[in-house]
């Protein structure tokens, strides 16, 4: 995920301030995700459940990222795609519902873990992180398609 983010930042970085900030937020989410999930370079041989503050911090980053996407960036991209013609608008309208599905996964994760202090409830954390990770990969690919449509095909 981080390698794909770097590629995206290299390709489209500097093209629009809102996109740059959003991609930086994506990086923050990915680093926090890897740390929470114990993925390299944060993996440990004796992995314990993360602290509640780590989970809360991750959930806050995740919700901020999702919110900026829905309430700032997507609107700008869809508007620009509409201005660029029916094919771009159709792509944006096709992708947006798929991104919304990943938003539901993120919201469910947040609802379940943001305020969780019950160790028993955390027993599902690895499975939930895996589901969230798969959803984020799909989301980032879809978001990159929107950005590509806007800045590569119609700039």
PyMOL commands that set and color helices and strands:
alter all, ss='L'
color gray80, all
select helices_A, chain A and resi 2-12+17-37+52-83+86-113+121-153
alter helices_A, ss='H'
color red, helices_A
deselect
rebuild
show_as cartoon
